[in-house]
Amino acid sequence: MALAGDEYDQSQSAEGEISAASFNPDDPTQVAEIYNAAVKGYKRYGGRVCSFDDSTVVSTNEVVLRDSSGNTIMTMVLYDGEWIRE
């Protein structure tokens, strides 16, 4: 069974690399989906900010949430399918 687990882990990491490689920062739909998922993860921590105007979607696995003044509120990372704070 350990061998099967290793094969699964390798296939999962390969899939993650493909999705990260296909990140297109010029695609507003993809950027919005990633941003919205990160904000949803942020809100699970009880965070409340009315707007993240200057946020940056760094990759499919990282979003830097900033307020309208440009101050970094939190960096969210995608870990094991869930958005968590860095």
HUCORJO-V465367 format. One record per pair of residues at least 24 apart in sequence whose C-alpha atoms are under 7 Angstrom apart, sorted by the first residue. I is the first residue (numbers start at 1). GAP is how many residues later the second one is. If there is no record, write none. Layout:
i->{I	I}
gap->{GAP	GAP}
This chain:
i->{20	20	23	23	31	34	35	38	38	38	41	41}
gap->{39	40	36	37	26	26	28	25	38	45	42	43}
